[in-house]
């Protein structure tokens, strides 16, 4: 087995694991829509929870989602470059 094939298998495995993490993080988050109350400007972000959103569990899940997406893009690009290299 070529070293590039081993690297490709490792990257593909990491991509699958990270995809699972992304699905989990998105499914755990609550929706941001507020229904009909948001039409007339009914959102209230001046509350304690609105100001400290990054410290809450929802903020941490949003951070996990963003990091996971960045990792998926990087792994997909690296995997596509490695697969495109012809084997000698």
PyMOL commands that set and color helices and strands:
alter all, ss='L'
color gray80, all
select helices_A, chain A and resi 3-28+35-38+48-51+53-55+57-84
alter helices_A, ss='H'
color red, helices_A
deselect
rebuild
show_as cartoon
